[in-house]
Amino acid sequence: MAGFHRPLRSATLLAAALLAVALAGCGSNSNDTSHTGAHGDGTHRPVTTSDADWTSVTDALGRTGKFGDNNTVYRIPLVRSDLQVVTVGVPIKPGLSLGGYVAFAKYDDATMVMDDLVVTEAELPKVTDALQSHGIEQTALHKHLLEQSPQV
């Protein structure tokens, strides 16, 4: 994977980083005519981007990602390697069920953010409160593991 990977110390720090990213001016420059998000056929598609478009995001999160979908999606891995999770007596490796991500797609008039965050049950209220207070809504809460400790 591109960039460096430092463990996430707390989901609260992650929420703060995501808020910084959301507020960091990820919107497109309306004077930039090199992007083509709105099409004559009525569709609204993400535009092609480069590393320079995501500098504020990588600076805020302290890590880089990779491009996908013809450079229209920028995805940054967020693995919770700081947690020591055990389920039914079996230690869980971070890459198995503790890997999250945040992905961005730029449009002519906005930037879409999509993510999957791994948080403990104790961290969950702080994270959802911080995200929602800045207009970032979650669409689902779910568990990947049963009988785990700590609860994630």
DSSP file (Angstrom, degrees, kcal/mol; ACC not computed):
  #  RESIDUE AA STRUCTURE BP1 BP2  ACC     N-H-->O    O-->H-N    N-H-->O    O-->H-N    TCO  KAPPA ALPHA  PHI   PSI    X-CA   Y-CA   Z-CA
    1    1 A M              0   0    0      0, 0.0    64,-0.1     0, 0.0     4,-0.1   0.000 360.0 360.0 360.0 149.9    0.0    0.0    0.0
    2    2 A A        +     0   0    0      2,-0.0    62,-0.2    61,-0.0    64,-0.1  -0.336 360.0   9.8 -73.5 155.5    1.1    3.5   -0.7
    3    3 A G  S    S-     0   0    0     60,-0.1     2,-0.3    62,-0.1    60,-0.1  -0.156  97.6 -52.3  77.7-169.7    2.3    5.9    2.0
    4    4 A F        -     0   0    0     58,-0.1     2,-0.6     2,-0.0    60,-0.3  -0.753  41.6-142.7-108.2 156.8    3.0    5.1    5.6
    5    5 A H        +     0   0    0     -2,-0.3    58,-0.1    58,-0.1    73,-0.1  -0.915  20.4 174.8-124.7 104.9    0.8    3.3    8.1
    6    6 A R        -     0   0    0     -2,-0.6    73,-0.1    56,-0.2    75,-0.1  -0.868  40.4-100.8-105.5 145.9    0.8    4.5   11.7
    7    7 A P        -     0   0    0      0, 0.0     2,-0.6     0, 0.0    73,-0.1  -0.301  33.2-114.7 -64.0 145.6   -1.7    2.9   14.1
    8    8 A L        -     0   0    0     71,-0.6    74,-0.3     1,-0.2     3,-0.1  -0.718  24.0-160.5 -78.5 122.0   -4.8    4.9   14.9
    9    9 A R        -     0   0    0     -2,-0.6     2,-0.3     1,-0.3    -1,-0.2   0.806  69.0  -3.2 -76.4 -30.2   -4.5    5.8   18.5
   10   10 A S     >  -     0   0    0      1,-0.1     4,-1.7    -3,-0.1    -1,-0.3  -0.978  57.5-126.5-162.4 145.7   -8.2    6.5   19.0
   11   11 A A  H  > S+     0   0    0     -2,-0.3     4,-2.7     1,-0.2     5,-0.2   0.792 111.7  63.0 -66.7 -26.1  -11.4    6.6   17.0
   12   12 A T  H  > S+     0   0    0      2,-0.2     4,-2.2     1,-0.2    -1,-0.2   0.910 103.0  48.2 -64.7 -40.6  -11.9   10.1   18.4
   13   13 A L  H  > S+     0   0    0     -3,-0.2     4,-2.4     2,-0.2    -2,-0.2   0.893 110.9  51.9 -63.6 -38.9   -8.7   11.2   16.7
   14   14 A L  H  X S+     0   0    0     -4,-1.7     4,-2.8     2,-0.2    -2,-0.2   0.922 108.5  49.9 -63.4 -44.1   -9.9    9.5   13.5
   15   15 A A  H  X S+     0   0    0     -4,-2.7     4,-2.4     1,-0.2    -1,-0.2   0.911 110.7  50.2 -61.4 -41.3  -13.2   11.4   13.7
   16   16 A A  H  X S+     0   0    0     -4,-2.2     4,-2.3     2,-0.2    -1,-0.2   0.905 110.8  49.5 -62.6 -40.8  -11.4   14.6   14.2
   17   17 A A  H  X S+     0   0    0     -4,-2.4     4,-2.5     2,-0.2    -2,-0.2   0.915 110.4  49.9 -64.7 -42.6   -9.2   13.8   11.1
   18   18 A L  H  X S+     0   0    0     -4,-2.8     4,-2.8     1,-0.2    -1,-0.2   0.887 110.2  50.7 -63.9 -37.8  -12.3   13.0    9.0
   19   19 A L  H  X S+     0   0    0     -4,-2.4     4,-1.9     2,-0.2    -1,-0.2   0.917 109.5  50.5 -64.2 -41.8  -13.9   16.3   10.1
   20   20 A A  H  X S+     0   0    0     -4,-2.3     4,-0.5     1,-0.2    -2,-0.2   0.911 111.8  48.4 -60.8 -41.6  -10.7   18.1    9.1
   21   21 A V  H >< S+     0   0    0     -4,-2.5     3,-1.1     1,-0.2     5,-0.3   0.933 110.3  50.7 -63.6 -45.8  -10.8   16.4    5.8
   22   22 A A  H 3< S+     0   0    0     -4,-2.8     3,-0.3     1,-0.3     4,-0.3   0.828 118.0  39.3 -62.9 -31.1  -14.5   17.2    5.2
   23   23 A L  H 3< S+     0   0    0     -4,-1.9    -1,-0.3     1,-0.2    -2,-0.2   0.405  89.9  95.1 -97.3   1.7  -13.8   20.9    6.0
   24   24 A A  S << S-     0   0    0     -3,-1.1    -1,-0.2    -4,-0.5    -2,-0.1   0.278 104.6 -97.7 -83.5  12.7  -10.5   21.1    4.2
   25   25 A G        +     0   0    0     -3,-0.3    -2,-0.1     1,-0.1    31,-0.1   0.943  60.4 162.5  77.5  46.5  -11.9   22.5    1.0
   26   26 A C        +     0   0    0     -5,-0.3    84,-0.1    -4,-0.3    -1,-0.1   0.555  39.2 114.9 -75.6  -6.0  -12.1   19.3   -1.0
   27   27 A G  S    S-     0   0    0      1,-0.1    81,-0.1    84,-0.1    82,-0.1  -0.193  72.9-102.3 -62.8 157.2  -14.5   21.0   -3.4
   28   28 A S        -     0   0    0     79,-0.4     2,-0.6    80,-0.1    -1,-0.1  -0.358  31.4-103.5 -80.7 161.5  -13.4   21.6   -7.0
   29   29 A N    >   -     0   0    0      1,-0.1     3,-1.9    -2,-0.1    -1,-0.1  -0.757  23.5-148.9 -84.0 118.7  -12.2   24.9   -8.4
   30   30 A S  T 3  S+     0   0    0     -2,-0.6    -1,-0.1     1,-0.3    -2,-0.0   0.698  96.1  58.5 -66.9 -16.8  -15.1   26.3  -10.5
   31   31 A N  T 3  S+     0   0    0      2,-0.0     2,-0.7    -3,-0.0    -1,-0.3   0.526  81.4 101.2 -86.6  -5.4  -12.6   27.9  -12.8
   32   32 A D    <   +     0   0    0     -3,-1.9     3,-0.4     1,-0.1    -4,-0.0  -0.707  45.0 177.8 -84.2 114.0  -11.0   24.6  -13.7
   33   33 A T        +     0   0    0     -2,-0.7    -1,-0.1     1,-0.2    -3,-0.0   0.337  61.7  87.1 -98.0   6.6  -12.3   23.4  -17.1
   34   34 A S  S    S+     0   0    0      2,-0.0     2,-0.3    14,-0.0    -1,-0.2   0.636  76.4  78.2 -81.8 -12.1  -10.2   20.2  -17.3
   35   35 A H        -     0   0    0     -3,-0.4     2,-0.2    12,-0.1    12,-0.1  -0.678  59.5-164.0 -97.8 151.4  -12.8   18.2  -15.4
   36   36 A T        +     0   0    0     -2,-0.3     9,-0.1     1,-0.1    -3,-0.1  -0.638  32.4 140.9-135.1  78.0  -16.0   16.9  -16.9
   37   37 A G        +     0   0    0     -2,-0.2     8,-2.7     7,-0.1     2,-0.5   0.864  62.4  60.9 -87.5 -39.6  -18.5   15.8  -14.2
   38   38 A A  B    S-A   44   0A   0      6,-0.2     2,-0.3     2,-0.0     6,-0.2  -0.773  74.0-163.9 -92.8 132.7  -21.8   17.0  -15.7
   39   39 A H    >   -     0   0    0      4,-1.8     3,-2.1    -2,-0.5    -2,-0.0  -0.826  32.1-116.8-119.7 154.6  -22.5   15.4  -19.0
   40   40 A G  T 3  S+     0   0    0     -2,-0.3    -1,-0.1     1,-0.3    -2,-0.0   0.685 111.2  66.2 -60.1 -19.2  -24.9   16.2  -21.8
   41   41 A D  T 3  S-     0   0    0      2,-0.1    -1,-0.3     1,-0.0     3,-0.1   0.350 118.7-106.0 -88.1   8.3  -26.8   12.9  -21.2
   42   42 A G  S <  S+     0   0    0     -3,-2.1     2,-0.1     1,-0.3    -2,-0.1   0.435  77.9 131.0  87.1  -1.2  -28.0   14.1  -17.8
   43   43 A T        -     0   0    0     -4,-0.0    -4,-1.8     1,-0.0     2,-0.5  -0.478  49.4-145.3 -84.9 159.1  -25.6   12.0  -15.7
   44   44 A H  B     +A   38   0A   0     -6,-0.2    -6,-0.2    -2,-0.1    -7,-0.1  -0.942  27.1 176.6-125.7 105.7  -23.4   13.3  -12.9
   45   45 A R        -     0   0    0     -8,-2.7    63,-0.4    -2,-0.5     2,-0.0  -0.780  33.5-101.6-114.5 152.6  -20.1   11.5  -12.8
   46   46 A P        -     0   0    0      0, 0.0    61,-0.3     0, 0.0     2,-0.2  -0.365  41.0-122.3 -67.2 153.7  -17.0   11.9  -10.7
   47   47 A V        -     0   0    0     59,-3.3    59,-0.4    25,-0.2     2,-0.2  -0.595  25.3 -97.7 -96.5 158.4  -14.1   13.7  -12.3
   48   48 A T        -     0   0    0     -2,-0.2     2,-0.2   -14,-0.1    24,-0.2  -0.551  48.7-174.0 -72.1 136.4  -10.5   12.4  -12.9
   49   49 A T        -     0   0    0     22,-2.9     2,-0.3    -2,-0.2    24,-0.1  -0.755  14.7-145.4-127.9 173.8   -8.2   13.6  -10.2
   50   50 A S    >>  -     0   0    0     -2,-0.2     3,-1.3    22,-0.1     4,-0.5  -0.798  41.0 -90.1-131.2 174.0   -4.5   13.6   -9.3
   51   51 A D  G >4 S+     0   0    0      1,-0.3     3,-1.5    -2,-0.3     4,-0.2   0.864 122.7  62.7 -53.6 -38.2   -2.4   13.4   -6.2
   52   52 A A  G >4 S+     0   0    0      1,-0.3     3,-1.0     2,-0.2     4,-0.3   0.808  94.4  61.6 -60.7 -30.4   -2.4   17.2   -5.9
   53   53 A D  G <4 S+     0   0    0     -3,-1.3    -1,-0.3     1,-0.2    -2,-0.2   0.723 108.3  43.1 -67.3 -20.5   -6.2   17.2   -5.5
   54   54 A W  G <X S+     0   0    0     -3,-1.5     4,-2.7    -4,-0.5     5,-0.3   0.205  77.0 108.9-113.2  14.3   -5.9   15.2   -2.3
   55   55 A T  H <> S+     0   0    0     -3,-1.0     4,-2.5     1,-0.2     5,-0.2   0.906  80.9  50.2 -59.2 -43.9   -3.0   16.9   -0.6
   56   56 A S  H  > S+     0   0    0     -4,-0.3     4,-2.0     1,-0.2    -1,-0.2   0.858 112.5  48.9 -64.5 -33.2   -5.2   18.5    2.1
   57   57 A V  H  > S+     0   0    0      2,-0.2     4,-2.4     1,-0.2     5,-0.2   0.943 112.8  44.9 -70.0 -48.9   -6.7   15.1    2.8
   58   58 A T  H  X>S+     0   0    0     -4,-2.7     4,-1.7     1,-0.2     5,-0.9   0.864 114.0  51.1 -66.6 -34.2   -3.4   13.3    3.1
   59   59 A D  H  <5S+     0   0    0     -4,-2.5    -1,-0.2    -5,-0.3    -2,-0.2   0.919 111.8  47.1 -65.1 -43.3   -2.0   16.1    5.3
   60   60 A A  H  <5S+     0   0    0     -4,-2.0    -2,-0.2    -5,-0.2    -1,-0.2   0.883 120.6  36.9 -66.7 -39.3   -5.1   15.9    7.6
   61   61 A L  H  <5S-     0   0    0     -4,-2.4    -1,-0.2     2,-0.2    -2,-0.2   0.656  99.4-132.8 -89.3 -16.3   -5.0   12.1    7.9
   62   62 A G  T  <5S+     0   0    0     -4,-1.7     2,-0.3    -5,-0.2   -56,-0.2   0.789  76.7  77.9  69.4  27.0   -1.2   11.8    7.9
   63   63 A R      < -     0   0    0     -5,-0.9    -2,-0.2    -6,-0.2    -1,-0.2  -0.981  68.5-131.7-159.8 158.5   -1.4    8.9    5.4
   64   64 A T        -     0   0    0    -60,-0.3     2,-0.2    -2,-0.3    -9,-0.0  -0.610  17.4-163.7-111.9 172.7   -1.8    8.4    1.7
   65   65 A G        -     0   0    0     -2,-0.2     2,-0.3    11,-0.2    11,-0.2  -0.497  19.7 -96.4-134.3-156.9   -4.0    6.2   -0.4
   66   66 A K  E     -B   75   0B   0      9,-2.4     9,-2.8    -2,-0.2     2,-0.2  -0.936  28.0-116.1-132.9 154.0   -4.4    4.8   -3.9
   67   67 A F  E     +B   74   0B   0     -2,-0.3     2,-0.3     7,-0.2     7,-0.2  -0.608  33.6 173.2 -87.2 150.8   -6.5    5.7   -6.9
   68   68 A G  E  >> +B   73   0B   0      5,-2.2     5,-1.8    -2,-0.2     4,-1.3  -0.907  51.4  40.2-143.7 172.8   -9.1    3.5   -8.3
   69   69 A D  T >45S-     0   0    0     -2,-0.3     3,-0.8     1,-0.2    -1,-0.2   0.920 134.4 -45.2  50.6  56.6  -11.8    3.6  -11.0
   70   70 A N  T 345S-     0   0    0      1,-0.2    -1,-0.2     2,-0.1   -21,-0.1   0.875 109.1 -57.1  57.2  42.5   -9.7    5.5  -13.6
   71   71 A N  T 345S+     0   0    0      2,-0.2   -22,-2.9   -23,-0.1    -1,-0.2   0.761 115.6 110.6  61.8  28.7   -8.4    8.0  -11.0
   72   72 A T  T <<5S+     0   0    0     -4,-1.3    34,-0.5    -3,-0.8     2,-0.4   0.549  71.5  53.1-103.7 -11.8  -11.9    9.1  -10.0
   73   73 A V  E   < -B   68   0B   0     -5,-1.8    -5,-2.2    32,-0.2     2,-0.5  -0.989  63.8-163.4-126.4 131.4  -11.8    7.5   -6.5
   74   74 A Y  E     -BC  67 104B   0     30,-2.6    30,-2.3    -2,-0.4     2,-0.5  -0.962  14.7-170.1-115.2 117.2   -9.1    8.1   -3.9
   75   75 A R  E     -BC  66 103B   0     -9,-2.8    -9,-2.4    -2,-0.5    28,-0.2  -0.922   8.7-167.9-118.2 128.1   -9.1    5.4   -1.1
   76   76 A I  E     - C   0 102B   0     26,-3.1    26,-2.0    -2,-0.5   -11,-0.2  -0.959  21.2-130.6-115.3 123.0   -7.1    5.6    2.1
   77   77 A P  E     - C   0 101B   0      0, 0.0     2,-0.3     0, 0.0    24,-0.3  -0.475  17.4-169.1 -72.8 143.5   -6.8    2.5    4.3
   78   78 A L  E     + C   0 100B   0     22,-3.0    22,-2.1    38,-0.2     2,-0.4  -0.731  10.7 179.6-133.0  82.2   -7.6    2.9    8.0
   79   79 A V  E     - C   0  99B   0     -2,-0.3     2,-1.5    20,-0.3   -71,-0.6  -0.708  27.0-137.9 -89.7 133.1   -6.5   -0.3    9.8
   80   80 A R    >   +     0   0    0     18,-2.9     3,-1.0    -2,-0.4    -1,-0.1  -0.568  41.6 153.9 -88.7  73.1   -7.0   -0.4   13.6
   81   81 A S  T 3   +     0   0    0     -2,-1.5    -1,-0.2     1,-0.2   -72,-0.1   0.482  61.8  74.0 -79.2  -2.5   -3.7   -2.0   14.5
   82   82 A D  T 3  S+     0   0    0    -74,-0.3     2,-0.4    -3,-0.1    -1,-0.2   0.584  82.2  84.2 -84.5 -10.5   -3.8   -0.4   17.9
   83   83 A L    <   -     0   0    0     -3,-1.0     2,-0.7    15,-0.1    15,-0.0  -0.743  63.9-154.1 -96.3 140.0   -6.6   -2.8   19.1
   84   84 A Q        -     0   0    0     -2,-0.4     2,-0.4     9,-0.0     9,-0.1  -0.842  27.7-176.6-108.6  90.3   -5.9   -6.3   20.5
   85   85 A V        -     0   0    0     -2,-0.7     7,-3.1     7,-0.5     2,-0.4  -0.731  11.5-173.8 -98.2 136.3   -9.2   -8.0   19.7
   86   86 A V  E     -EF  91 149C   0     63,-2.4    63,-2.3    -2,-0.4     2,-0.4  -0.994   2.1-170.1-126.6 133.4  -10.0  -11.6   20.7
   87   87 A T  E >  S-EF  90 148C   0      3,-2.6     3,-2.3    -2,-0.4    61,-0.2  -0.991  75.3 -16.4-127.1 127.0  -13.1  -13.4   19.6
   88   88 A V  T 3  S-     0   0    0     59,-1.4    -1,-0.1    -2,-0.4    60,-0.1   0.864 130.1 -52.8  47.5  42.6  -14.1  -16.7   21.2
   89   89 A G  T 3  S+     0   0    0      1,-0.2    -1,-0.3    -3,-0.0    59,-0.1   0.442 115.0 116.6  79.9   0.5  -10.5  -17.0   22.5
   90   90 A V  E <   -E   87   0C   0     -3,-2.3    -3,-2.6     0, 0.0    -1,-0.2  -0.897  65.7-127.5-106.6 123.0   -8.9  -16.4   19.1
   91   91 A P  E     -E   86   0C   0      0, 0.0     2,-0.5     0, 0.0    -5,-0.2  -0.470  24.4-138.3 -66.2 136.8   -6.7  -13.3   18.6
   92   92 A I        -     0   0    0     -7,-3.1    -7,-0.5    -2,-0.2     0, 0.0  -0.852   7.9-133.6-102.1 127.1   -7.9  -11.3   15.5
   93   93 A K    >>  -     0   0    0     -2,-0.5     3,-1.9     1,-0.1     4,-0.9  -0.560  23.2-119.8 -75.2 142.0   -5.3   -9.9   13.2
   94   94 A P  H 3> S+     0   0    0      0, 0.0     4,-1.6     0, 0.0   -14,-0.3   0.831 110.4  57.7 -53.4 -37.2   -6.0   -6.2   12.2
   95   95 A G  H 34 S+     0   0    0      1,-0.2     4,-0.1     2,-0.2   -14,-0.0   0.681  99.8  61.4 -68.8 -17.3   -6.3   -7.0    8.5
   96   96 A L  H <4 S-     0   0    0     -3,-1.9    -1,-0.2     1,-0.1     3,-0.0   0.989 132.3 -17.9 -75.2 -61.9   -9.0   -9.6    9.1
   97   97 A S  H  < S+     0   0    0     -4,-0.9    47,-0.2     1,-0.1    -2,-0.2   0.210 124.8  71.8-133.3  14.5  -11.9   -7.5   10.6
   98   98 A L     <  +     0   0    0     -4,-1.6   -18,-2.9    -5,-0.4     2,-0.6   0.143  68.6 112.8-118.6  19.0  -10.3   -4.4   11.9
   99   99 A G  E     +C   79   0B   0    -20,-0.2   -20,-0.3    -4,-0.1     2,-0.2  -0.826  37.0 168.9 -98.4 124.9   -9.6   -2.7    8.5
  100  100 A G  E     -C   78   0B   0    -22,-2.1   -22,-3.0    -2,-0.6     2,-0.3  -0.583   9.9-166.0-116.9-175.7  -11.5    0.4    7.6
  101  101 A Y  E     -CD  77 116B   0     15,-1.7    15,-2.4   -24,-0.3     2,-0.4  -0.978  16.7-142.8-160.8 164.6  -11.1    3.0    4.8
  102  102 A V  E     -CD  76 115B   0    -26,-2.0   -26,-3.1    -2,-0.3     2,-0.4  -0.988  22.0-169.7-134.1 132.8  -12.1    6.4    3.7
  103  103 A A  E     -CD  75 114B   0     11,-3.7    11,-2.6    -2,-0.4     2,-0.4  -0.943   3.1-161.7-126.7 145.6  -12.8    7.0    0.0
  104  104 A F  E     -CD  74 113B   0    -30,-2.3   -30,-2.6    -2,-0.4     2,-0.4  -0.961   7.9-174.0-128.4 141.8  -13.3   10.3   -1.9
  105  105 A A  E     - D   0 112B   0      7,-2.1     7,-3.0    -2,-0.4     2,-0.4  -0.987  18.1-144.6-134.4 125.7  -14.8   11.1   -5.3
  106  106 A K  E     - D   0 111B   0    -34,-0.5   -59,-3.3   -59,-0.4     2,-0.3  -0.748  16.6-175.7 -94.5 135.0  -14.7   14.6   -6.6
  107  107 A Y        -     0   0    0      3,-3.4   -79,-0.4    -2,-0.4     3,-0.3  -0.730  43.2 -99.7-116.0 169.5  -17.5   16.0   -8.7
  108  108 A D  S    S+     0   0    0    -63,-0.4   -80,-0.1    -2,-0.3     3,-0.1   0.842 122.1  25.4 -59.2 -32.8  -17.7   19.4  -10.4
  109  109 A D  S    S+     0   0    0      1,-0.1     2,-0.3   -82,-0.1    -1,-0.2   0.424 129.6   3.7-115.1   0.6  -19.8   20.8   -7.6
  110  110 A A        -     0   0    0     -3,-0.3    -3,-3.4   -84,-0.1     2,-0.4  -0.978  61.1-115.5-168.7 172.8  -19.0   18.7   -4.6
  111  111 A T  E     -D  106   0B   0     -2,-0.3     2,-0.4    -5,-0.2    -5,-0.2  -0.998  24.2-145.6-126.1 129.8  -16.9   15.9   -3.1
  112  112 A M  E     -D  105   0B   0     -7,-3.0    -7,-2.1    -2,-0.4     2,-0.4  -0.782  11.4-162.7 -95.0 137.0  -18.4   12.6   -1.9
  113  113 A V  E     +D  104   0B   0     -2,-0.4     2,-0.4    -9,-0.2    -9,-0.2  -0.973  10.8 175.4-119.2 133.0  -16.9   10.9    1.1
  114  114 A M  E     +D  103   0B   0    -11,-2.6   -11,-3.7    -2,-0.4     2,-0.3  -0.999  10.9 163.7-135.8 137.5  -17.5    7.2    1.9
  115  115 A D  E     -D  102   0B   0     -2,-0.4     2,-0.4   -13,-0.2   -13,-0.2  -0.960  35.1-147.2-150.1 167.0  -15.9    5.3    4.7
  116  116 A D  E     -D  101   0B   0    -15,-2.4   -15,-1.7    -2,-0.3     2,-0.4  -0.930  28.5-167.8-135.5 108.7  -16.0    2.2    6.9
  117  117 A L        -     0   0    0     -2,-0.4     2,-0.6   -17,-0.2   -18,-0.1  -0.818  15.4-144.5-104.6 138.2  -14.6    3.0   10.4
  118  118 A V        +     0   0    0     -2,-0.4     2,-0.3   -40,-0.3   -18,-0.1  -0.900  34.0 162.0 -98.7 118.2  -13.7    0.4   13.0
  119  119 A V        -     0   0    0     -2,-0.6     2,-0.1    33,-0.5   -39,-0.0  -0.957  37.6-116.3-134.4 153.4  -14.5    1.8   16.5
  120  120 A T     >  -     0   0    0     -2,-0.3     4,-1.7     1,-0.1     3,-0.4  -0.462  34.7-110.1 -79.5 161.8  -15.0    0.3   19.9
  121  121 A E  T  4 S+     0   0    0     30,-2.3    31,-0.1     1,-0.2    -1,-0.1   0.848 121.4  54.9 -61.6 -32.4  -18.4    0.5   21.5
  122  122 A A  T  4 S+     0   0    0     29,-0.4     4,-0.4     1,-0.2    -1,-0.2   0.842 111.7  43.7 -68.5 -32.7  -16.9    2.9   24.0
  123  123 A E  T  > S+     0   0    0     -3,-0.4     4,-2.2     1,-0.2     3,-0.4   0.731  93.5  85.0 -81.6 -23.6  -15.7    5.2   21.2
  124  124 A L  H  X S+     0   0    0     -4,-1.7     4,-2.8     1,-0.2     5,-0.3   0.859  86.0  49.4 -54.0 -49.2  -18.9    5.0   19.1
  125  125 A P  H  > S+     0   0    0      0, 0.0     4,-2.3     0, 0.0    -1,-0.2   0.908 113.4  47.2 -60.7 -39.9  -20.9    7.8   20.8
  126  126 A K  H  > S+     0   0    0     -4,-0.4     4,-2.3    -3,-0.4    -2,-0.2   0.908 114.5  47.1 -66.2 -41.0  -18.0   10.3   20.5
  127  127 A V  H  X S+     0   0    0     -4,-2.2     4,-2.6     2,-0.2     5,-0.2   0.954 114.9  43.7 -67.5 -49.9  -17.4    9.4   16.9
  128  128 A T  H  X S+     0   0    0     -4,-2.8     4,-2.9     1,-0.2     5,-0.3   0.904 114.4  50.9 -65.0 -39.8  -21.0    9.6   15.8
  129  129 A D  H  X S+     0   0    0     -4,-2.3     4,-2.2    -5,-0.3    -1,-0.2   0.934 112.3  46.7 -61.1 -45.5  -21.6   12.8   17.7
  130  130 A A  H  X S+     0   0    0     -4,-2.3     4,-0.5    -5,-0.2    -2,-0.2   0.925 116.1  44.4 -63.9 -45.1  -18.5   14.5   16.2
  131  131 A L  H ><>S+     0   0    0     -4,-2.6     5,-2.6     1,-0.2     3,-1.2   0.944 115.4  46.7 -65.3 -47.9  -19.4   13.4   12.7
  132  132 A Q  H ><5S+     0   0    0     -4,-2.9     3,-1.9     1,-0.3    -1,-0.2   0.840 103.7  61.9 -65.8 -33.2  -23.1   14.3   12.9
  133  133 A S  H 3<5S+     0   0    0     -4,-2.2    -1,-0.3     1,-0.3    -2,-0.2   0.691 108.2  45.5 -67.3 -15.1  -22.4   17.7   14.5
  134  134 A H  T <<5S-     0   0    0     -3,-1.2    -1,-0.3    -4,-0.5    -2,-0.2   0.115 126.1 -98.6-111.9  19.6  -20.5   18.5   11.2
  135  135 A G  T < 5S+     0   0    0     -3,-1.9     2,-0.7     1,-0.2    -3,-0.2   0.623  81.3 131.8  79.8  12.8  -23.2   17.2    8.9
  136  136 A I      < -     0   0    0     -5,-2.6     2,-0.3    -6,-0.2    -1,-0.2  -0.891  39.5-163.9-101.4 115.8  -21.5   13.8    8.2
  137  137 A E        -     0   0    0     -2,-0.7     2,-0.3    -3,-0.1    -9,-0.0  -0.741  12.5-136.9-102.8 144.7  -24.1   11.0    8.6
  138  138 A Q        -     0   0    0     -2,-0.3     3,-0.1     1,-0.1   -10,-0.0  -0.736   6.6-162.4 -94.1 150.2  -23.6    7.3    9.0
  139  139 A T        +     0   0    0     -2,-0.3     2,-0.3     1,-0.3    -1,-0.1   0.591  68.6  11.8-105.9 -14.5  -25.8    4.9    7.1
  140  140 A A        -     0   0    0      2,-0.0     2,-0.4     0, 0.0    -1,-0.3  -0.989  49.0-156.8-160.8 151.0  -25.2    1.7    9.1
  141  141 A L        +     0   0    0     -2,-0.3     2,-0.3    -3,-0.1    -3,-0.0  -1.000  33.2 153.6-125.8 131.0  -23.7    0.3   12.3
  142  142 A H        -     0   0    0     -2,-0.4     2,-0.4     0, 0.0    -2,-0.0  -0.982  36.1-126.2-154.2 164.4  -22.7   -3.3   12.2
  143  143 A K        -     0   0    0     -2,-0.3     3,-0.1     1,-0.1    -2,-0.0  -0.912   6.8-168.8-114.7 141.4  -20.4   -5.9   13.8
  144  144 A H  S    S+     0   0    0     -2,-0.4     2,-0.3   -47,-0.2    -1,-0.1   0.658  76.2  45.7 -96.2 -21.6  -18.1   -8.2   11.9
  145  145 A L  S    S-     0   0    0    -48,-0.1     2,-0.3     3,-0.0     3,-0.3  -0.876  70.7-140.1-124.7 153.5  -17.3  -10.4   14.9
  146  146 A L  S    S+     0   0    0     -2,-0.3   -58,-0.1     1,-0.2    -2,-0.0  -0.844  81.1   7.2-109.6 150.4  -19.3  -12.1   17.7
  147  147 A E  S    S+     0   0    0     -2,-0.3   -59,-1.4     1,-0.2     2,-0.2   0.869  89.2 161.6  51.1  45.7  -18.3  -12.3   21.3
  148  148 A Q  E     -F   87   0C   0     -3,-0.3   -61,-0.2   -61,-0.2    -1,-0.2  -0.606  35.2-118.4 -97.0 157.5  -15.2  -10.1   20.8
  149  149 A S  E    S+F   86   0C   0    -63,-2.3   -63,-2.4    -2,-0.2     2,-0.2  -0.977  99.6  29.4-139.7 125.4  -13.2   -8.3   23.4
  150  150 A P  S    S-     0   0    0      0, 0.0     2,-0.4     0, 0.0    -1,-0.2   0.648 105.5-114.1 -68.4 164.6  -13.0   -5.3   23.4
  151  151 A Q              0   0    0     -2,-0.2   -30,-2.3     1,-0.2   -29,-0.4  -0.545 360.0 360.0 -69.1 122.0  -16.4   -4.8   21.7
  152  152 A V              0   0    0     -2,-0.4   -33,-0.5   -32,-0.3    -1,-0.2   0.331 360.0 360.0-123.3 360.0  -15.9   -3.3   18.2
